[in-house]
Amino acid sequence: MNNWLKKYNRLSPHQRRLFRKVICEITWISLNLRFRSFQNFKQWFSRSIQAYVFDNDHLLSETILKVSTINPKKFTCLTQALTFKKMKGLEPDYKLIIGIQCNSSTSLDAHAWVEKNGQVVVGNVPDFKYTTLWIWE
C-alpha cells in the first residue's frame, strides 16, 4: 500500500483528479454491468454519456490501465473500453468493439477495445484475428 501511495503522490494534481475520476467511472460501470441486464445496461449507458470530452487519449488510456491494475478481475477489457468511451463523451470517432476468437475446438476468447480511425486507443488487441460481434458507435 505504501508503494501505491508513493506512486499516487508523484502524479501531478491534474493526473490525480483524472485518476480519481477514472476510479469512480470504472467502478460505477462495473457495478452496473453486474446488476443490470445487458439490454438495460445499454440503455443506461447511452443515457449516461455526457457531452464533455477529455482531450488527451493517451493520458486517459494510460490512467484507465493503471486503475484497472487495482482489481484486474473486476476491471476487465470491457469495463476499460466502456470507461474510455464514456469519458470521451459523445465524440462519434470512437467505436467500442467486442470480438471473439476460437483458440481451439473448446476455447473461445472474447475481447473489447476502442478504436479511432482504425487505430486501437484502449484494449490492445493481440496479433491474432478477432471476429467482430458488436460495434458501439
N, C-alpha and C positions, 0 to 999 in steps of 0.2 A: 504494500500500500504506500509506503514511504517513497519508493521509486516512482510510482504512478503520480504522486503528488508533486514530486520534483519536476517531472515532465510537464505536468499541467502548469506549474508556476513559471516555466520557461516560455510559455506561449505569450504572445502579445495580447493586450486587452481585447482587440478585435477577434483574434483567434479563440480566446476564452469564451466570448459571447457566442460565437458560431458553434463552438464545441457544446456549450450548454443547450443551445437551440436544437442541434442535431440529436442530442440525448433525448430531449423532450419529444421531438418528432418521431424518431425511430421507435421509441418506447410506445408512444400512442398508436402508431401504425401496427406494431407487433401485437398489442392488446386487441385492437380492432380486427385484425386478421384472425386472431384466436377465437374471439367470441361472436363474430358475425358470420352469416353465410357468405359465400363469395359474391353472390349477386347483391346482397345487402351491402357488403363491403365496397363493391364497385360504385354503388350509388352514393354512399357516404364519402368515399374518396373524391369522386368527381365534384361533389358539393363543397368539400373542404379545401380544395385548391384555391388559393387566393391569387390576386393579380401581382403581388410583389415578386421581384426577380432578384436572385442572388447572382451577381455578375461573374465571379471567378469560379469557373467549372473545376479547375484543377484543385484549388483550395477546398472547395466543397466536397469533391470526391475523396480527397485525402482525409478530411475530417470525418467523413462517414466511415471510411475504412478504419481509422483509429478508434472511433466509438464502437464499431462492431467487434473489436477485439475484447471489449468488456464482457460480452456474453455471446460468443460465436454461434452457439446452438440456437439462440433466440433471434439474433440479428443476422439472418441468412441473406443470400444474394437477393431474394425477393424483397425483404424489408429494406435492404440498402437501396435497391433500384427505386422502390416506391418513395423512399425518403428523398432521394435526389430529385425525382420527378415532381414531388410536392413542393420542395423548396425552390425549384426553378419556376414555379408558378404556371401561368397559362401560356408559356412560350411554345409555339407549335413545332419548333425544330427538333424537339427531343421526343424520341419514341422509346417506350418501355417495351421490351420484347421478352417473351417467355418461350423457351425452346426445350426440346428433348432430344436425346440421342440414345440409341440402343448400343450398349457396350459389348454385350454378348447375347446369347439366347435367353438369359434370365435376368439381365441387368438393364435397368432403364435409368438414365441420368437426366435430371432437369436443371435448368439454369435460367436466371433472369438477369438482364442487363439493360442499360440505357445507351442509345446511340444518338449522335447528332451528325447529320450529313454522312452517314455510313461509318463514322468513327465511334468506337466504344468509349464512353466517358466514365462509366462506372460499371463494375461487374465484369472484370476481364474475362473474355471468352477464350478458352483453351484452343489449341490448333485444330482439334477435330471439329467436325461439322455438326451443328445442331439443326434440327428441323423446327422451324418456327411454328408454334401453336397459336400464338396470340400476340397482337401488336396493339399497344395502347398509345394512341397519339394525343 
